[in-house]
Amino acid sequence: MKFRKKPYLIAWLGILTDYLTTRIALGLTGYYETHSQYNPLNALAIFTCSILLLDRVLPRSHRWNLALTLWSTLSWLGTINNILALTGIINGLIL
């Protein structure tokens, strides 16, 4: 059984960049983490386990490989949100 590495790398890089952009934003004045329980290790565990489960369950076809890769790109949503907030395109959460 061949091991699919690409989804793991995409997810792990997304989580790492989310963490880095979060740290950058928290270092700036006026920004704070709205999710008090945020921990990149939780995100890493959730994405790794879900990809591992889907990797074992889904058949080995191009369509399912693409679906698994697309699933792993969801880890980049946090990075995209942080970049948009840092650049001022979005205001973020207003309380």
C-alpha beads as a LAMMPS data file, in Angstrom:
LAMMPS data file: protein, C-alpha beads

95 atoms
94 bonds

1 atom types
1 bond types

-500.0 500.0 xlo xhi
-500.0 500.0 ylo yhi
-500.0 500.0 zlo zhi

Masses

1 110.0

Atoms # bond

1 1 1 0.000 0.000 0.000
2 1 1 1.494 3.303 -1.103
3 1 1 1.689 6.113 1.445
4 1 1 0.302 9.473 0.281
5 1 1 2.625 12.201 1.611
6 1 1 1.325 15.290 -0.146
7 1 1 -1.862 15.816 1.956
8 1 1 0.132 15.609 5.180
9 1 1 2.706 18.122 3.988
10 1 1 0.036 20.551 2.789
11 1 1 -1.843 20.344 6.101
12 1 1 1.282 20.621 8.260
13 1 1 2.560 23.636 6.319
14 1 1 -0.862 25.279 6.604
15 1 1 -0.897 24.784 10.370
16 1 1 2.672 26.058 10.691
17 1 1 1.969 29.210 8.670
18 1 1 -1.247 29.777 10.630
19 1 1 0.740 29.576 13.853
20 1 1 3.438 31.926 12.543
21 1 1 0.988 34.539 11.279
22 1 1 -0.939 34.299 14.563
23 1 1 2.265 34.926 16.533
24 1 1 3.103 37.884 14.296
25 1 1 -0.375 39.348 14.781
26 1 1 -0.247 38.854 18.545
27 1 1 3.092 40.658 18.621
28 1 1 1.491 43.729 17.092
29 1 1 -0.517 46.100 19.230
30 1 1 -4.277 45.824 19.094
31 1 1 -4.494 42.188 18.024
32 1 1 -5.521 39.338 20.291
33 1 1 -6.544 35.697 19.924
34 1 1 -10.336 35.438 19.946
35 1 1 -10.256 31.677 20.479
36 1 1 -8.813 31.300 23.963
37 1 1 -8.302 27.545 23.568
38 1 1 -6.403 27.811 20.266
39 1 1 -3.426 25.507 20.114
40 1 1 -1.648 24.516 16.901
41 1 1 -0.948 21.066 18.354
42 1 1 -4.702 20.423 18.490
43 1 1 -5.028 21.452 14.846
44 1 1 -2.082 19.238 13.970
45 1 1 -3.644 16.255 15.728
46 1 1 -7.072 16.807 14.167
47 1 1 -5.786 17.199 10.609
48 1 1 -3.259 14.361 10.891
49 1 1 -5.830 11.942 12.305
50 1 1 -8.507 12.891 9.793
51 1 1 -6.099 12.564 6.852
52 1 1 -4.812 9.266 8.209
53 1 1 -8.361 7.934 8.535
54 1 1 -9.393 9.133 5.075
55 1 1 -6.143 7.818 3.608
56 1 1 -6.922 4.344 4.904
57 1 1 -10.626 4.353 3.966
58 1 1 -10.724 6.032 0.552
59 1 1 -9.895 4.057 -2.581
60 1 1 -6.685 4.768 -4.494
61 1 1 -8.017 6.698 -7.448
62 1 1 -7.180 10.106 -8.864
63 1 1 -10.539 11.532 -7.798
64 1 1 -10.108 10.475 -4.165
65 1 1 -6.482 11.605 -4.094
66 1 1 -7.697 15.019 -5.216
67 1 1 -10.435 15.013 -2.565
68 1 1 -7.917 14.185 0.152
69 1 1 -5.574 16.916 -1.068
70 1 1 -8.425 19.443 -1.097
71 1 1 -9.359 18.420 2.440
72 1 1 -5.801 19.097 3.587
73 1 1 -5.877 22.616 2.106
74 1 1 -8.503 23.612 4.689
75 1 1 -5.659 24.034 7.173
76 1 1 -4.637 27.161 5.205
77 1 1 -7.886 29.025 6.049
78 1 1 -6.398 30.341 9.289
79 1 1 -3.356 31.665 7.458
80 1 1 -5.513 33.371 4.849
81 1 1 -7.650 34.955 7.564
82 1 1 -4.576 36.185 9.455
83 1 1 -3.002 37.685 6.342
84 1 1 -6.231 39.472 5.422
85 1 1 -6.505 40.872 8.948
86 1 1 -2.850 41.928 9.070
87 1 1 -3.045 43.716 5.730
88 1 1 -6.238 45.509 6.740
89 1 1 -8.421 43.978 4.046
90 1 1 -10.747 42.659 6.743
91 1 1 -11.222 44.096 10.218
92 1 1 -11.411 40.782 11.971
93 1 1 -13.815 40.191 14.805
94 1 1 -15.204 43.377 16.291
95 1 1 -16.394 43.025 19.868

Bonds

1 1 1 2
2 1 2 3
3 1 3 4
4 1 4 5
5 1 5 6
6 1 6 7
7 1 7 8
8 1 8 9
9 1 9 10
10 1 10 11
11 1 11 12
12 1 12 13
13 1 13 14
14 1 14 15
15 1 15 16
16 1 16 17
17 1 17 18
18 1 18 19
19 1 19 20
20 1 20 21
21 1 21 22
22 1 22 23
23 1 23 24
24 1 24 25
25 1 25 26
26 1 26 27
27 1 27 28
28 1 28 29
29 1 29 30
30 1 30 31
31 1 31 32
32 1 32 33
33 1 33 34
34 1 34 35
35 1 35 36
36 1 36 37
37 1 37 38
38 1 38 39
39 1 39 40
40 1 40 41
41 1 41 42
42 1 42 43
43 1 43 44
44 1 44 45
45 1 45 46
46 1 46 47
47 1 47 48
48 1 48 49
49 1 49 50
50 1 50 51
51 1 51 52
52 1 52 53
53 1 53 54
54 1 54 55
55 1 55 56
56 1 56 57
57 1 57 58
58 1 58 59
59 1 59 60
60 1 60 61
61 1 61 62
62 1 62 63
63 1 63 64
64 1 64 65
65 1 65 66
66 1 66 67
67 1 67 68
68 1 68 69
69 1 69 70
70 1 70 71
71 1 71 72
72 1 72 73
73 1 73 74
74 1 74 75
75 1 75 76
76 1 76 77
77 1 77 78
78 1 78 79
79 1 79 80
80 1 80 81
81 1 81 82
82 1 82 83
83 1 83 84
84 1 84 85
85 1 85 86
86 1 86 87
87 1 87 88
88 1 88 89
89 1 89 90
90 1 90 91
91 1 91 92
92 1 92 93
93 1 93 94
94 1 94 95
